[in-house]
Amino acid sequence: MKTRLLFSLCFILAGCGSESSSSAPSTLQSTRLSDNNAPPNARFEQYRISAFELDPGEFALTGERLFLKVYLSSGSVLYLGQIDKQKSILLPLSLPNDEEMVKFDLFSDFEGDRSISRERQL
């Protein structure tokens, strides 16, 4: 009894959902990047280049080697490396258009120096 009921339900469900009229042919769209080329005059402007300038001489750090970390408020690091203590540094940073502030940490290899953390408007 259960088998017949199950068989008849499957038969009824198999007949549901079909249309009697023919549908219009659909065109397939590809999601591959290589199939969707941008026009030659397209412009992508999610980022802008901003100059970050810092003079390490402004800060009273006595260590021989100075290190600089520049990052966004989201935590994305834009620069991390050793800088020259005697020269000012100019970094071209690629920033998202909605970012106006960057944070930076300046620290040295001398344990008596305190690390310096600041924000700068660009």
PAZAPA-4460 file (N, C-alpha, C; in steps of 0.05 Angstrom, whole numbers, plus 32768, in hexadecimal, padded with zeros to 4 digits):
% residues 122
    n_x    n_y    n_z   ca_x   ca_y   ca_z    c_x    c_y    c_z   seq   type   mol
   8010   7FE8   8000   8000   8000   8000   8011   8019   8000     1      M     A
   8026   801A   8012   8037   8031   8013   8046   8034   7FF9     2      K     A
   804E   801E   7FED   805D   801F   7FD4   804C   802B   7FBE     3      T     A
   8033   8023   7FBC   8021   802F   7FA7   801D   804D   7FAB     4      R     A
   8019   8054   7FC4   8015   8070   7FCB   802E   8081   7FC4     5      L     A
   8045   8076   7FCB   805E   8084   7FC5   8062   8085   7FA7     6      L     A
   805D   8070   7F98   8060   8070   7F7B   804D   8084   7F6E     7      F     A
   8034   8085   7F77   8021   8098   7F6B   8029   80B5   7F71     8      S     A
   8033   80BA   7F89   803C   80D6   7F90   8054   80DE   7F7F     9      L     A
   8067   80CB   7F7B   807E   80D1   7F6A   8075   80D6   7F4D    10      C     A
   8061   80C7   7F43   8057   80CA   7F28   804A   80E6   7F25    11      F     A
   803A   80EE   7F39   802D   8108   7F38   8041   811E   7F39    12      I     A
   8055   811C   7F4A   806A   8131   7F4C   807B   8133   7F33    13      L     A
   807F   811D   7F26   808F   811D   7F0D   8080   812C   7EF7    14      A     A
   8066   812C   7EF8   8056   813A   7EE4   8053   8158   7EEA    15      G     A
   8059   8161   7F02   8055   817D   7F09   806D   818E   7EFF    16      C     A
   8068   81A7   7EFA   807D   81B9   7EF5   8084   81BE   7ED8    17      G     A
   8078   81AF   7EC6   807F   81B3   7EAA   806B   81C7   7E9E    18      S     A
   8074   81D6   7E8A   8063   81EA   7E7C   805C   81E0   7E61    19      E     A
   8044   81E8   7E58   803B   81DF   7E3E   8046   81F2   7E28    20      S     A
   804B   820B   7E2F   8056   821E   7E1B   8074   821D   7E1B    21      S     A
   807F   8223   7E04   809D   8223   7E02   80A8   823C   7E0E    22      S     A
   80BE   823A   7E1C   80CA   8252   7E29   80DE   825E   7E16    23      S     A
   80E3   8278   7E1A   80F6   8286   7E09   8112   827C   7E0F    24      A     A
   8123   8279   7DFB   813E   8270   7E00   814E   8284   7E11    25      P     A
   815C   8279   7E25   816B   828B   7E37   8188   828A   7E2E    26      S     A
   8195   82A1   7E32   81B2   82A2   7E2C   81C1   829E   7E46    27      T     A
   81D6   828F   7E45   81E6   8289   7E5C   81FA   829F   7E60    28      L     A
   81FD   82A8   7E78   8211   82BD   7E7F   8228   82AF   7E8E    29      Q     A
   8240   82B5   7E86   8257   82AA   7E93   8260   82BB   7EAA    30      S     A
   826A   82AF   7EBF   8274   82BE   7ED6   8293   82BE   7ED7    31      T     A
   829F   82B3   7EC3   82BC   82B2   7EC1   82C7   82CE   7EBA    32      R     A
   82DC   82D6   7EC7   82E7   82F1   7EC1   82F2   82F3   7EA5    33      L     A
   82FC   82DD   7E9B   8307   82DE   7E80   82F2   82E1   7E6A    34      S     A
   82D9   82DA   7E71   82C3   82DD   7E5E   82B5   82F8   7E60    35      D     A
   82BB   8307   7E74   82AF   8321   7E78   82C4   8337   7E79    36      N     A
   82CD   833E   7E62   82E2   8352   7E60   82D7   836E   7E64    37      N     A
   82E6   837F   7E71   82DF   839B   7E75   82E6   83AA   7E5C    38      A     A
   82D6   83BE   7E55   82DC   83CE   7E3D   82F7   83DD   7E41    39      P     A
   8304   83E4   7E2B   831E   83F0   7E2E   831E   840B   7E3C    40      P     A
   8307   8419   7E3C   8306   8433   7E49   82FB   8431   7E65    41      N     A
   82F9   8419   7E71   82EE   8416   7E8C   8302   8420   7EA0    42      A     A
   82F7   842B   7EB6   8308   8435   7ECC   82FF   8429   7EE6    43      R     A
   8312   8421   7EF6   830C   8415   7F0F   8319   8427   7F25    44      F     A
   8308   8434   7F34   8312   8448   7F47   830A   8442   7F64    45      E     A
   830F   842A   7F6D   8309   8424   7F89   8320   842D   7F9B    46      Q     A
   8338   8433   7F90   834F   843B   7F9F   835A   8455   7F95    47      Y     A
   8369   8463   7FA6   8377   847B   7F9F   8393   847A   7FAA    48      R     A
   83A5   8488   7F9E   83C1   8489   7FA8   83C3   84A2   7FB9    49      I     A
   83CD   849F   7FD1   83D2   84B5   7FE4   83EE   84B3   7FEE    50      S     A
   83FA   84CA   7FF3   8415   84CB   7FFD   8416   84CD   801B    51      A     A
   8426   84BB   8027   842A   84BB   8044   8447   84C4   8048    52      F     A
   844A   84DA   8057   8465   84E4   805C   846A   84E5   807A    53      E     A
   8481   84DD   8082   8488   84DC   809E   84A6   84E3   80A2    54      L     A
   84AB   84F5   80B4   84C7   84FC   80BB   84CD   84EF   80D6    55      D     A
   84DD   84DA   80D7   84E3   84CD   80F0   84F2   84DF   8104    56      P     A
   84FF   84F4   80FB   850D   8507   810C   84FA   8516   811F    57      G     A
   84E0   8517   8119   84CD   8524   812A   84C9   8515   8144    58      E     A
   84CF   84FC   8145   84CA   84EB   815C   84E5   84E5   816A    59      F     A
   84E5   84E6   8184   84FD   84E2   8193   8502   84C5   8199    60      A     A
   850A   84B6   8184   8510   849A   8188   852F   8497   8186    61      L     A
   853A   8489   819A   8557   8487   819C   8562   846E   818F    62      T     A
   8551   845B   8187   855B   8443   817B   8568   8448   8160    63      G     A
   8579   8435   8158   8587   8438   813E   8576   8431   8126    64      E     A
   8565   841D   812A   8554   8414   8114   8537   841B   811A    65      R     A
   8529   8428   8107   850D   842F   810B   84FC   841E   80F8    66      L     A
   84E4   8418   8102   84D1   8408   80F2   84B7   8416   80F1    67      F     A
   84AA   8414   80DA   8491   8422   80D6   847C   840F   80CD    68      L     A
   8464   8411   80D8   844D   8401   80D0   8436   8415   80C9    69      K     A
   842C   8414   80B1   8416   8425   80A8   83FF   8413   80A2    70      V     A
   83E7   8419   80AD   83D1   8407   80AA   83B6   8416   80AA    71      Y     A
   83A1   8409   80A1   8386   8415   80A1   8379   840E   80BB    72      L     A
   8362   841C   80C1   8353   8416   80D9   8348   83FA   80DA    73      S     A
   8345   83EE   80C2   833C   83D2   80C1   8351   83BE   80C8    74      S     A
   836B   83C8   80CA   8381   83B6   80D0   8391   83AE   80B9    75      G     A
   8389   83B5   80A1   8399   83AE   8089   83B3   83BE   8088    76      S     A
   83C9   83AF   8087   83E4   83BC   8088   83EB   83C5   806C    77      V     A
   83F3   83DF   806A   83FB   83EB   8051   8419   83EB   804E    78      L     A
   8427   83EE   8064   8445   83EE   8063   844F   83E4   807E    79      Y     A
   8464   83D4   807D   8471   83CA   8095   848E   83C6   808E    80      L     A
   84A0   83D6   809A   84BC   83D3   8094   84CE   83E6   80A3    81      G     A
   84E8   83E2   809E   84FC   83F3   80AB   84FF   840D   809B    82      Q     A
   8502   8423   80A9   8506   843D   809B   8520   844A   80A5    83      I     A
   852A   845C   8095   8542   846B   809C   853C   8480   80B1    84      D     A
   854B   8480   80C6   8546   8493   80DD   854C   84B0   80D5    85      K     A
   855E   84B4   80C2   8567   84CF   80BB   8556   84DC   80A5    86      Q     A
   8548   84CC   8095   8539   84D7   807E   851B   84D5   8082    87      K     A
   850D   84E9   8077   84F0   84E6   8078   84E7   84D2   8062    88      S     A
   84D1   84C6   8067   84C8   84B1   8055   84AE   84BA   8047    89      I     A
   84AC   84B4   802E   8494   84BB   801E   848A   84A1   8011    90      L     A
   8472   8498   8019   8467   847F   800F   844E   8485   7FFF    91      L     A
   844C   847B   7FE6   8433   847C   7FD8   8421   8464   7FE1    92      P     A
   840B   846B   7FEC   83F9   8456   7FF7   83E0   8454   7FE5    93      L     A
   83D8   843C   7FE0   83C0   8437   7FD1   83A9   8432   7FE5    94      S     A
   8397   8446   7FE7   8382   8445   7FFB   8367   8442   7FEF    95      L     A
   8354   8434   7FFC   8339   8433   7FF2   832D   8450   7FF3    96      P     A
   831C   8456   7FE1   8311   8471   7FDF   8303   847B   7FF9    97      N     A
   82F7   8468   8008   82E9   8471   8020   82FB   8474   8039    98      D     A
   8315   846E   8036   8327   8471   804D   8334   848C   804C    99      E     A
   8334   849B   8062   8340   84B5   8063   8357   84B6   8078   100      E     A
   8357   84A3   808A   836B   84A2   809F   837B   8489   809D   101      M     A
   8395   848B   80A3   83A6   8474   80A6   83B3   8476   80C2   102      V     A
   83B9   845F   80CD   83C7   845E   80E6   83E4   8456   80E2   103      K     A
   83F5   845E   80F3   8411   8455   80F1   841D   8451   810C   104      F     A
   842F   843D   810D   843F   8438   8125   845C   843B   811E   105      D     A
   846B   8449   812F   8487   844D   812B   8495   8442   8144   106      L     A
   84A9   8430   8140   84B6   8425   8157   84D3   841F   814F   107      F     A
   84E4   841B   8163   8501   8417   815E   850A   83FD   816B   108      S     A
   8524   83F7   8167   852F   83DF   8172   8539   83E3   818F   109      D     A
   8538   83FB   8199   8541   8401   81B5   8529   83FC   81C8   110      F     A
   852E   83EC   81DC   8517   83E5   81EE   850E   83FC   8200   111      E     A
   851F   8411   8203   8517   8428   8212   8504   843B   8203   112      G     A
   8503   8438   81E9   84F1   8449   81D9   84D4   843E   81DA   113      D     A
   84C1   8450   81DC   84A5   8449   81DB   849C   844A   81BE   114      R     A
   848A   8438   81B7   8480   8438   819B   846C   8450   8199   115      S     A
   846B   845B   8181   845A   8472   817C   8443   8469   816A   116      I     A
   842B   846E   8172   8413   8468   8162   8403   8481   815D   117      S     A
   83FE   8487   8143   83EF   849F   813C   83DD   8499   8125   118      R     A
   83CC   84AD   811F   83BA   84AC   8107   83C1   84C4   80F6   119      E     A
   83BE   84C1   80DC   83C3   84D7   80CA   83AE   84D8   80B5   120      R     A
   83A4   84F1   80B0   8390   84F6   809B   839E   84F8   8080   121      Q     A
   8394   84EA   806C   83A0   84EB   8051   838D   84F7   803E   122      L     A
***
